[in-house]
Amino acid sequence: MTENAVPVYILSGFLGSGKTTLLYRLLDYWKNEGMRPAVVMNELGDVNFDGMLVGESVPMAELLSGCICCSASVDLSTELTTLMKRESPGVIVIEATGAANPLDIIDNVTETSLYSKVELKGLITVVDAAHLLELHREQKGATYRLMQEQIRSASVLILNKTDRVTAEEAEEVNGVLRKWNAYAKIIPAVRCEVNLHNLLDNADSISLAETSGGAPKDLSSGTGTDGEGLPENEEIAAEGTGRASHDHVMAYTHFFANPINSVEFEAFLKELPSDVYRAKGVLTFNDTSGRFLFQYAYRESDFIKITPQGEVRDVAVFIGEHFSSGELRKKLLRLEGRGYERPAAVKRSL
Ligand SMILES: Nc1nc2c(ncn2[C@@H]2O[C@H](COP(=O)(O)OP(=O)(O)OP(=O)(O)O)[C@@H](O)[C@H]2O)c(=O)[nH]1
């Protein structure tokens, strides 16, 4: 590999598993080591909520409204090259959407390294212990297969959210990971609190090709559409395009015209159908001051008070499989005190 090539790490893991939590830790770690990290962030929705907390000192490239692995493959190479030229980073971390197939991203990065001084160092997959346990017991579904893919391609695995399972269950999930990936070190964690030096050491220590069974051959599939001209409150749904591994995933973006009641909103989150497995957004409530970044992942929600930089509207993105965006929209409009209007929905491939 090229001398002085900039190391690149890919963060993989299903929606809500804890990738962004790990990203913040890594950025602090590298900054303390005197390095200059840069980030490529990819979101399925139109708004980069996670990027809001990264801080201005970290150069960032954003790929929004699509999944890096199928619709934005050209963009990823271009973004990496531009980031290299513009910022001269010491290390780059790519946080893919939780719906991405990491093999495609590996291929993209390795292709970029043919003409730019970057070197893929490792693929870290974060696993939500409770979510995987449930899916493994059911043994079916596209989400399950995608998680399997993300685990297989990892050079190191973080078994996260172990606070949500018993010690016996953690053992059971550990066994599943070992079965699917015999090579990668498995590091159990809560909120991705791990020894980062060891993590990066382990990520580097084995070849990705060894764990993933080699680079993918087929790069041709996957079409994307641009995000221009989308109306307010938009539905993005996969319709037989893109990778088979996640063409079931859909996202609904809701823009709020009015502040809403926090208690009613929490009740709304509690009643979300199980097909909605991830949601996040920025909200203003009418019963408490300030603005909040909310997170919802596999039946747990979280609210953080924030002061967004620049103009940020109140918005929420819901991601899941084949849920009724019309139903969600109806409920959210009711929370806002707006009547139910006919959805101005546009479908788009992820
Ligand atoms: N209970 C529990 N919650 C966690 C843990 N780690 C992260 N979370 C929470 O889970 C939610 C999702 O975490 P993120 O780090 O944003 O997950 P992500 O993988 O980046 O999510 P996407 O960007 O949607 O793919 C947040 O509310 C976190 O605070 C953990 O170990 N235990």
The ligand as an SDF file (V2000), in Angstrom:
LIG
                    3D

 32 34  0  0  0  0  0  0  0  0999 V2000
  -29.5670    1.3430   25.9180 N   0  0  0  0  0  0  0  0  0  0  0  0
  -28.5510    1.6680   25.1210 C   0  0  0  0  0  0  0  0  0  0  0  0
  -28.7270    2.6510   24.2010 N   0  0  0  0  0  0  0  0  0  0  0  0
  -27.6810    2.9450   23.3910 C   0  0  0  0  0  0  0  0  0  0  0  0
  -26.4270    2.2660   23.4630 C   0  0  0  0  0  0  0  0  0  0  0  0
  -25.6140    2.7750   22.5170 N   0  0  0  0  0  0  0  0  0  0  0  0
  -26.3090    3.7280   21.8710 C   0  0  0  0  0  0  0  0  0  0  0  0
  -27.5520    3.8600   22.3850 N   0  0  0  0  0  0  0  0  0  0  0  0
  -28.6490    4.7610   21.9600 C   0  0  0  0  0  0  0  0  0  0  0  0
  -29.2100    4.2320   20.7650 O   0  0  0  0  0  0  0  0  0  0  0  0
  -29.6340    5.2820   19.9060 C   0  0  0  0  0  0  0  0  0  0  0  0
  -28.9790    5.1240   18.5250 C   0  0  0  0  0  0  0  0  0  0  0  0
  -27.5850    5.3260   18.6590 O   0  0  0  0  0  0  0  0  0  0  0  0
  -26.7170    5.9050   17.4420 P   0  0  0  0  0  0  0  0  0  0  0  0
  -25.3010    5.9390   17.8990 O   0  0  0  0  0  0  0  0  0  0  0  0
  -27.2970    7.1760   16.9300 O   0  0  0  0  0  0  0  0  0  0  0  0
  -26.9650    4.7420   16.3810 O   0  0  0  0  0  0  0  0  0  0  0  0
  -26.5910    4.7080   14.8120 P   0  0  0  0  0  0  0  0  0  0  0  0
  -26.1240    3.3320   14.5270 O   0  0  0  0  0  0  0  0  0  0  0  0
  -25.6540    5.8200   14.4800 O   0  0  0  0  0  0  0  0  0  0  0  0
  -27.9980    4.9910   14.1350 O   0  0  0  0  0  0  0  0  0  0  0  0
  -28.2630    5.3320   12.5470 P   0  0  0  0  0  0  0  0  0  0  0  0
  -27.5160    6.6040   12.2840 O   0  0  0  0  0  0  0  0  0  0  0  0
  -29.7400    5.4920   12.4440 O   0  0  0  0  0  0  0  0  0  0  0  0
  -27.8260    4.1760   11.7610 O   0  0  0  0  0  0  0  0  0  0  0  0
  -29.2730    6.5860   20.6020 C   0  0  0  0  0  0  0  0  0  0  0  0
  -30.4150    7.0450   21.2820 O   0  0  0  0  0  0  0  0  0  0  0  0
  -28.1740    6.1640   21.5710 C   0  0  0  0  0  0  0  0  0  0  0  0
  -28.1030    7.0090   22.7010 O   0  0  0  0  0  0  0  0  0  0  0  0
  -26.2820    1.2290   24.4520 C   0  0  0  0  0  0  0  0  0  0  0  0
  -25.2430    0.5500   24.5920 O   0  0  0  0  0  0  0  0  0  0  0  0
  -27.3850    0.9750   25.2250 N   0  0  0  0  0  0  0  0  0  0  0  0
  1  2  1  0
  2  3  2  0
  2 32  1  0
  3  4  1  0
  4  5  2  0
  4  8  1  0
  5  6  1  0
  5 30  1  0
  6  7  2  0
  7  8  1  0
  8  9  1  0
  9 10  1  0
  9 28  1  0
 10 11  1  0
 11 12  1  0
 11 26  1  0
 12 13  1  0
 13 14  1  0
 14 15  2  0
 14 16  1  0
 14 17  1  0
 17 18  1  0
 18 19  2  0
 18 20  1  0
 18 21  1  0
 21 22  1  0
 22 23  2  0
 22 24  1  0
 22 25  1  0
 26 27  1  0
 26 28  1  0
 28 29  1  0
 30 31  2  0
 30 32  1  0
M  END
$$$$
